[in-house]
Amino acid sequence: MKKEVMLVTGAGQISMAIARRIGFGKKIILGDKKKENAETIAKIMNDAGFDVVPMEMDLSSRESILALIAEGQKYGEIRMLVNGAGVSPSQAPIEAILKVDLYGTAVLLEEVGKVIAEGGTGVTISSQSGWRMPALTAEQDEQLATTPTEELLSLPMLQPENIRDTLHAYQMAKRCNEKRVMAESVKWGERGARLNDIAPGIIVTPLAIDEFNGPRGDFYKNMFARCPAGRPGTADEVANVAELLMGPAGAFITGSTILIDGGATASYYYGPLKPEQ
Ligand SMILES: NC(=O)c1ccc[n+]([C@@H]2O[C@H](COP(=O)([O-])OP(=O)(O)OC[C@H]3O[C@@H](n4cnc5c(N)ncnc54)[C@H](O)[C@@H]3O)[C@@H](O)[C@H]2O)c1
């Protein structure tokens, strides 16, 4: 039987929370670089009444992204995309962060944008990190938004001499996600589909726990303790935003990034989290 298909990348907590919120009745194709992660989440969800097919996929590979799409098309039209795959500054070197978070996301949005069904919706997950860098030039923003995917990693601003460390690479990747969503949403719109981005603050997941235990652990713990909400967020709260963006109540929202960070960014600019000069 044909079903509407939801493609999900990254078998992590944020992906699962979104898939559980809005993936009912859909055939969910769940791709992760670690097949065991995909299988674990698929089992939890299938035991709870969802219909999930786990598969091994690598967001940094166009071939692998095309295989994910092809798997989905076996079951029906691609109706939803959730991109929750990614690596954080404490998990991977600069090259891997740029290849997965920046290039891979751009390729995924491009390729799914070629096949998304009319009325379809997508979200990708960037980060508050992308809001913490000083503004780029208008020309750099446009390059991140519109440079052909295979040329993205050759941009001068992404060369090793211009990337300070893994955190800077992550910030550039996440800034690129926001710009890419704006540019791609125009193309998705030509197919009658919408594409948006969610920029979370600290959300307790294995990725965030690696950050708490990494070289910037104290910085992150201070950030959630002193932000207006006074705590880290949960993946289910990110799913609240995804539900809005991907459902009928979000019909007028596309090409947009929604920040959900307990007020940490506001405090970073205008409150107690402001870095000392
Ligand atoms: N947790 C946070 O505090 C937080 C904050 C801001 C943004 N984010 C972003 O949210 C997204 C999801 O993170 P999460 O917190 O749910 O993490 P998570 O650790 O729960 O899940 C991430 C998953 O992505 C998979 N993955 C890594 N590289 C991959 C690749 N090349 N191809 C396919 N899968 C790959 C991992 O194996 C893992 O299963 C990431 O893009 C992350 O940058 C998370």
The ligand as a Gaussian input file, in Angstrom:
#p B3LYP/6-31G(d) Opt

LIG

0 1
 N       21.441000      19.081000      21.328000
 C       21.700000      20.364000      21.254000
 O       21.939000      21.056000      22.260000
 C       21.677000      21.035000      19.916000
 C       21.718000      22.422000      19.897000
 C       21.705000      23.065000      18.683000
 C       21.667000      22.338000      17.521000
 N       21.657000      20.977000      17.561000
 C       21.638000      20.278000      16.282000
 O       20.591000      19.345000      16.249000
 C       20.892000      18.293000      15.328000
 C       20.551000      16.976000      15.998000
 O       21.326000      16.811000      17.143000
 P       20.850000      16.010000      18.465000
 O       21.148000      16.915000      19.604000
 O       19.495000      15.417000      18.263000
 O       21.980000      14.906000      18.504000
 P       22.016000      13.331000      18.676000
 O       23.405000      13.040000      19.110000
 O       20.879000      12.852000      19.554000
 O       21.771000      12.820000      17.176000
 C       22.574000      13.132000      16.089000
 C       22.601000      11.916000      15.168000
 O       23.222000      12.296000      13.924000
 C       23.969000      11.174000      13.484000
 N       24.974000      11.579000      12.512000
 C       26.162000      12.193000      12.747000
 N       26.822000      12.367000      11.576000
 C       26.030000      11.865000      10.600000
 C       26.163000      11.742000       9.188000
 N       27.270000      12.161000       8.543000
 N       25.160000      11.171000       8.491000
 C       24.050000      10.718000       9.113000
 N       23.884000      10.774000      10.443000
 C       24.864000      11.351000      11.191000
 C       24.566000      10.604000      14.767000
 O       25.005000       9.255000      14.589000
 C       23.401000      10.740000      15.728000
 O       22.608000       9.572000      15.744000
 C       22.369000      18.497000      14.949000
 O       22.461000      19.105000      13.687000
 C       22.871000      19.468000      16.010000
 O       23.933000      20.276000      15.522000
 C       21.644000      20.315000      18.732000

